[in-house]
Amino acid sequence: MLRTLAADADEADRMMADFMAAATSTPVEVVKPAEQVTAETVKPAEDVKANPVGPAKPYSADEMPSVALIEAAAVAFDLAADASRRAEQTKRKARKTLDRVPSGRFGRASVSWEQSSRQTPDLEKIAALLKTIGVDEIPCATARQRCG
């Protein structure tokens, strides 16, 4: 699949704008248009140190996105992670207050408490059951094995 550099730059600009809008929930300008990216800002592949753990499904050479698009995705990921952390902090602070409030109506807010339906496995009972059928060791899988 051959594309021109200009087409890649336009695509990267559009993706960057989309990523930024999604990460900040407001339309924003592209942080650095692709035409302003210089050779000094792009690290050649041979300068990048290989991480012993790689992606589960790496791109093939034909599928590999442009450097500008990868850069845009990395910026968007960082912005979204920051927004997520801020949201979690706000949630924790609000929950700390609400955890001590009884059920009732408070201005426009209505607070109610319900029994949780969340169930967690009882590992001791599972281990005992497995032992009764002759399984001494509980089989476990790594996160990568479960997700891959």
C-alpha positions in Angstrom: 0.0 0.0 0.0 1.7 3.2 -1.2 0.6 6.6 0.1 2.2 10.0 -0.4 3.8 11.8 2.4 1.2 14.6 2.0 -1.6 12.1 2.4 0.0 10.7 5.5 0.4 14.2 6.9 -3.2 15.0 6.3 -4.3 11.8 7.8 -2.1 12.3 10.8 -3.4 15.9 11.3 -7.0 14.6 11.2 -6.2 11.7 13.6 -4.4 14.1 15.9 -7.4 16.5 15.9 -9.7 13.5 16.5 -7.5 12.1 19.3 -7.2 15.5 21.0 -10.9 16.2 20.8 -11.7 12.7 22.3 -9.1 13.1 25.0 -10.1 16.6 26.1 -13.8 16.5 25.1 -13.4 19.8 23.4 -12.3 20.6 19.8 -8.6 21.7 19.8 -6.0 22.7 17.3 -3.4 20.1 16.3 -0.5 20.4 18.7 2.2 20.1 16.0 1.2 19.8 12.3 3.0 17.0 10.5 4.8 19.5 8.2 6.5 20.9 11.3 7.9 17.6 12.3 11.6 17.6 11.6 14.2 14.9 11.4 15.4 15.9 14.9 12.0 15.2 16.4 11.6 11.8 14.9 13.8 9.1 16.3 15.0 6.6 13.7 14.0 3.0 14.4 17.5 1.9 15.1 17.9 4.5 17.9 14.8 3.1 19.7 15.7 0.6 22.4 13.8 -2.7 22.1 11.6 -3.6 25.0 11.8 -7.3 25.8 8.0 -7.4 26.0 6.4 -6.3 22.7 2.9 -5.9 21.5 0.6 -9.0 21.4 -0.2 -8.4 17.8 2.4 -6.2 16.1 1.8 -4.5 12.8 3.3 -6.1 9.7 5.5 -3.9 7.6 2.6 -3.2 5.2 0.3 -2.2 8.0 2.6 0.0 9.9 1.1 3.5 10.4 3.1 6.6 9.7 5.4 8.1 12.4 3.1 11.2 12.6 0.1 9.0 13.3 1.9 7.0 15.9 3.0 10.3 17.6 -0.6 11.6 17.5 -1.8 8.3 19.1 0.8 8.6 21.8 -0.1 12.2 22.6 -3.8 11.3 22.7 -3.1 8.3 25.0 -1.2 10.5 27.4 -3.9 13.1 27.4 -6.6 10.5 28.0 -4.6 8.9 30.8 -4.3 12.3 32.5 -8.0 13.0 32.1 -8.8 9.5 33.5 -6.6 10.1 36.5 -8.2 13.4 37.3 -11.6 11.9 36.9 -10.7 9.0 39.3 -9.4 11.5 41.9 -12.6 13.5 41.6 -14.7 10.3 41.9 -12.8 9.2 45.0 -13.2 12.6 46.7 -17.0 12.6 46.0 -17.4 9.0 47.1 -15.6 9.8 50.4 -18.3 12.4 51.1 -21.2 10.3 49.8 -20.1 7.2 51.8 -21.1 8.9 55.0 -24.4 10.4 53.9 -27.7 8.5 54.7 -30.3 7.8 52.0 -32.5 10.8 51.2 -33.0 13.8 49.0 -30.4 16.6 49.2 -31.3 19.5 46.9 -31.3 18.1 43.4 -29.4 15.0 44.4 -31.0 11.8 45.6 -28.8 9.3 47.6 -29.9 5.7 48.0 -28.0 2.6 49.2 -28.5 -0.8 47.8 -27.1 -4.2 48.6 -24.3 -5.1 46.2 -24.9 -8.0 43.8 -21.2 -8.4 43.1 -20.0 -11.9 43.7 -16.4 -13.0 44.2 -15.2 -16.6 44.1 -14.5 -18.2 47.5 -11.0 -19.5 46.8 -10.8 -21.6 50.0 -14.0 -23.5 49.0 -12.7 -23.9 45.5 -9.4 -25.3 46.7 -11.3 -27.7 49.1 -13.5 -28.9 46.2 -10.5 -29.4 43.9 -8.7 -31.3 46.7 -11.7 -33.7 47.1 -11.4 -34.7 43.4 -7.6 -35.1 43.7 -6.3 -31.8 42.3 -3.7 -30.5 44.8 -2.5 -27.5 42.8 -4.9 -24.7 41.5 -4.2 -24.1 37.9 -3.5 -20.4 37.2 -2.8 -18.4 34.0 -0.9 -15.2 33.5 -2.8 -12.1 32.3 -1.2 -12.5 28.9 -2.5 -16.0 28.5 -6.0 -15.0 29.5 -6.2 -12.0 27.2 -4.3 -13.5 24.2 
